[in-house]
Amino acid sequence: MPTSSTARPTTPPTLWAARGRHVGSAAEDTVRNTLQRLKDDQVLDDFLEPPDEPAADPAAAAPRIFEARWKAPGAVTVRARLILEPGSAGGQDWTLLAEAEEAWDLEWPSPATMFWPDDPDVTWDRDAATGLRLRGLNTLPDDDKAVRRLLKEAGRSPWNIHVVVHEAMTPDHRGRVPLARLLPPGLRHRVVEHRAAPQQLRVVNWALEDFGVQVPRGGATVLPGTPAPAGHDAAEFSVRTVYLDGSEPTALIAAVTSFAALPRPLPDDAVAALTSLREDWRLLTLQEELERERRLVAMYAEALEAMTQSRDLYREAAERAAEALAVYRESAGAADAAAPPSETPAPSPLRGLTRTLERFKGGGRTPARPPGAGQESGPPPGAGS
């Protein structure tokens, strides 16, 4: 089963997010031309290509950023930012986030068509995880190992929605209509459809065991992604039968739409992109610029007030410290003047004891006798003779 996502933030209901890859060259020119055309047609209110910000590595190419603003039905303002990564391996990855003033309605136009032309010949609609088309029908490869590898990559993708459809029998041209064309506009560039041939059911379900889902014979299932949405129930997003006869697969469309409405975990790299969309937005109206300047003035005023208060508090503390020091000095001077003359300090008891011991030791010694002190004194011999 996919890992839990309890610690990750969920996608806000006001946000539309997708990731893809443009195959080929001239991706930047394609985006610029599309934005200019839609602005001229008054589909967009305005767009902007902000200047490159200094990169940490001067030798590394910086991503290109495009911002656009338009009105969704009901005069709801939408702000969108496209991040176009530097080219690699013959293409460029892109990340698109659009945030509205209200909860996103899937019937609104797809933000992808505001930056990219809705032309099947322009190959901007590749899924970044698998390289498959977002607007097309993708047949699974014939090799079993390739099928397992592809579906595991699809199941681990945290961005786009992957749907696996099993063909109970090979359909004619009526059953080869891509699911993306039948979905609401807000899902047409976020869903990757995988088609499994009749004989591929076993290998498909084998590859999907790790994700806790299975594809019914002749049916379809929506992969939960990694991590899976909280409270995801595989049975709710599995369709037992999909008729590939040209009729509208209402049950499958409902399953995909319901899955898209779940509070899905926000991909790790989308968190930084959303923060940048909200905090580094450059495409401002005149009213928004005035409001931003007012906020800056208020912020600077608060900072200045805080600095002034800190200065006053420091000055007050210094004055109080000086007063306390003066009082202490006056008290010390008065105490010195009132003190009696100093007397000779009493000898230390230890010193007196030491001297007593020294005298005791000196009195106990036997003094040395001078020579002849032990004989009786008398006249010398021969005296008086």
MOWO-V924208 format. One record per pair of residues at least 24 apart in sequence whose C-alpha atoms are under 8 Angstrom apart, sorted by the first residue. I is the first residue (numbers start at 1). J is the second residue. D is the distance in whole Angstrom. If there is no record, write none. Layout:
I:J:D ; I:J:D
//
This chain:
1:209:8 ; 1:210:5 ; 1:211:4 ; 1:212:5 ; 2:210:7 ; 2:211:6 ; 2:212:8 ; 2:224:8 ; 2:225:7 ; 2:226:5 ; 2:227:5 ; 2:228:6 ; 3:226:7 ; 3:227:5 ; 3:228:7 ; 4:227:6 ; 4:228:7 ; 4:229:8 ; 4:230:7 ; 5:227:6 ; 5:228:7 ; 5:229:7 ; 5:230:7 ; 5:265:6 ; 6:230:7 ; 8:265:6 ; 8:266:7 ; 9:265:6 ; 9:266:6 ; 10:263:6 ; 10:264:5 ; 10:265:4 ; 10:266:5 ; 11:263:6 ; 11:264:6 ; 11:265:6 ; 11:266:5 ; 12:263:8 ; 13:103:5 ; 13:104:6 ; 13:263:8 ; 14:99:5 ; 14:100:5 ; 14:101:7 ; 14:102:6 ; 14:103:4 ; 14:104:5 ; 15:97:7 ; 15:98:6 ; 15:99:5 ; 15:100:7 ; 15:103:8 ; 15:104:6 ; 16:97:6 ; 16:98:5 ; 16:99:6 ; 16:104:7 ; 16:111:8 ; 17:95:8 ; 17:96:6 ; 17:97:5 ; 17:98:6 ; 17:159:8 ; 18:95:6 ; 18:96:5 ; 18:97:7 ; 18:159:6 ; 18:160:6 ; 18:189:8 ; 18:190:6 ; 19:93:8 ; 19:94:6 ; 19:95:5 ; 19:96:6 ; 19:127:7 ; 19:128:6 ; 19:159:6 ; 19:160:7 ; 20:93:6 ; 20:94:5 ; 20:95:7 ; 20:124:7 ; 20:125:6 ; 20:126:5 ; 20:127:5 ; 20:128:5 ; 21:91:7 ; 21:92:6 ; 21:93:4 ; 21:94:6 ; 21:124:6 ; 21:125:6 ; 21:126:5 ; 21:127:6 ; 21:128:5 ; 21:131:8 ; 22:91:5 ; 22:92:5 ; 22:93:6 ; 22:94:7 ; 22:123:6 ; 22:124:4 ; 22:125:6 ; 22:126:6 ; 23:90:6 ; 23:91:4 ; 23:92:7 ; 23:123:6 ; 23:124:6 ; 23:126:7 ; 24:90:6 ; 24:91:5 ; 24:92:8 ; 24:123:8 ; 25:90:7 ; 25:91:7 ; 27:92:7 ; 27:124:8 ; 28:64:8 ; 28:84:8 ; 30:116:7 ; 30:117:8 ; 31:115:5 ; 31:116:6 ; 32:115:8 ; 34:114:7 ; 34:115:6 ; 34:116:6 ; 34:117:6 ; 35:68:8 ; 35:114:7 ; 35:115:6 ; 38:114:7 ; 43:70:7 ; 44:68:7 ; 44:69:6 ; 44:70:5 ; 44:71:7 ; 44:114:8 ; 45:69:6 ; 45:70:5 ; 45:71:7 ; 46:70:7 ; 46:283:8 ; 47:283:7 ; 48:282:8 ; 48:283:6 ; 50:282:7 ; 61:86:6 ; 62:86:7 ; 67:281:8 ; 67:282:8 ; 67:283:7 ; 68:114:8 ; 68:283:7 ; 69:283:8 ; 72:108:6 ; 72:109:8 ; 73:108:7 ; 76:100:7 ; 76:101:6 ; 76:102:7 ; 77:101:6 ; 80:111:7 ; 80:277:8 ; 81:277:6 ; 82:115:8 ; 93:128:7 ; 97:273:7 ; 97:274:7 ; 97:277:8 ; 105:186:7 ; 106:184:6 ; 106:185:6 ; 106:186:4 ; 106:187:7 ; 107:184:6 ; 107:185:6 ; 107:186:6 ; 108:185:6 ; 108:186:6 ; 109:185:6 ; 109:186:6 ; 110:185:5 ; 110:186:5 ; 110:187:8 ; 110:188:7 ; 110:189:7 ; 111:186:8 ; 112:189:7 ; 125:189:7 ; 127:160:8 ; 127:192:7 ; 129:153:6 ; 129:154:7 ; 129:157:6 ; 130:154:6 ; 132:192:7 ; 133:192:7 ; 134:180:7 ; 134:188:7 ; 134:189:6 ; 134:190:7 ; 134:191:6 ; 134:192:5 ; 134:193:8 ; 135:178:7 ; 135:180:6 ; 135:181:7 ; 135:188:7 ; 135:189:6 ; 135:191:8 ; 135:192:8 ; 136:178:5 ; 136:179:8 ; 136:180:7 ; 136:192:8 ; 136:193:7 ; 137:176:7 ; 137:177:7 ; 137:178:5 ; 137:179:7 ; 137:192:8 ; 137:193:6 ; 137:194:7 ; 137:195:7 ; 138:192:8 ; 138:193:6 ; 138:194:5 ; 138:195:6 ; 139:194:6 ; 139:195:5 ; 139:196:6 ; 139:197:8 ; 140:194:6 ; 140:195:6 ; 140:196:6 ; 140:197:8 ; 144:203:7 ; 147:203:8 ; 147:204:7 ; 147:207:8 ; 148:203:7 ; 148:204:7 ; 148:206:8 ; 148:207:5 ; 149:207:8 ; 151:204:8 ; 151:207:7 ; 151:208:7 ; 152:207:7 ; 152:208:7 ; 154:223:8 ; 154:225:8 ; 155:208:8 ; 155:211:7 ; 155:223:6 ; 155:224:7 ; 155:225:5 ; 155:226:7 ; 156:225:5 ; 156:226:5 ; 156:227:8 ; 157:225:6 ; 157:226:6 ; 158:225:6 ; 158:226:5 ; 158:227:7 ; 158:265:8 ; 158:266:8 ; 158:267:6 ; 159:267:7 ; 160:190:5 ; 160:191:6 ; 160:192:7 ; 161:190:6 ; 161:191:5 ; 161:192:6 ; 161:222:7 ; 161:223:7 ; 161:225:7 ; 161:260:8 ; 162:191:6 ; 162:192:5 ; 162:193:6 ; 162:194:7 ; 162:222:6 ; 162:223:6 ; 162:225:8 ; 163:191:7 ; 163:192:6 ; 163:193:5 ; 163:194:6 ; 163:220:7 ; 163:221:6 ; 163:222:5 ; 163:223:6 ; 164:193:6 ; 164:194:5 ; 164:195:6 ; 164:196:7 ; 164:215:7 ; 164:220:6 ; 164:221:6 ; 164:222:7 ; 164:223:8 ; 165:193:7 ; 165:194:6 ; 165:195:5 ; 165:196:6 ; 165:215:7 ; 165:218:7 ; 165:219:6 ; 165:220:4 ; 165:221:7 ; 165:242:8 ; 166:195:6 ; 166:196:5 ; 166:197:6 ; 166:198:7 ; 166:201:7 ; 166:215:7 ; 166:216:8 ; 166:217:6 ; 166:218:5 ; 166:219:6 ; 166:220:6 ; 167:195:7 ; 167:196:6 ; 167:197:5 ; 167:198:5 ; 167:217:8 ; 167:218:5 ; 167:219:8 ; 167:244:8 ; 168:197:8 ; 168:198:5 ; 168:217:6 ; 168:218:4 ; 168:219:8 ; 169:197:8 ; 169:198:6 ; 169:218:8 ; 170:197:7 ; 170:198:7 ; 171:244:6 ; 171:245:7 ; 172:245:8 ; 174:244:7 ; 174:245:5 ; 174:246:4 ; 175:243:8 ; 175:244:4 ; 175:245:5 ; 175:246:5 ; 176:244:7 ; 177:246:7 ; 182:248:7 ; 182:253:8 ; 183:253:6 ; 187:257:8 ; 216:240:6 ; 216:241:8 ; 217:241:8 ; 218:242:6 ; 218:243:8 ; 220:252:7 ; 222:255:8 ; 222:256:7 ; 222:259:8 ; 227:265:7 ; 228:264:7 ; 228:265:8 ; 229:262:7 ; 229:263:6 ; 229:264:5 ; 229:265:6 ; 230:263:7 ; 230:264:7
//
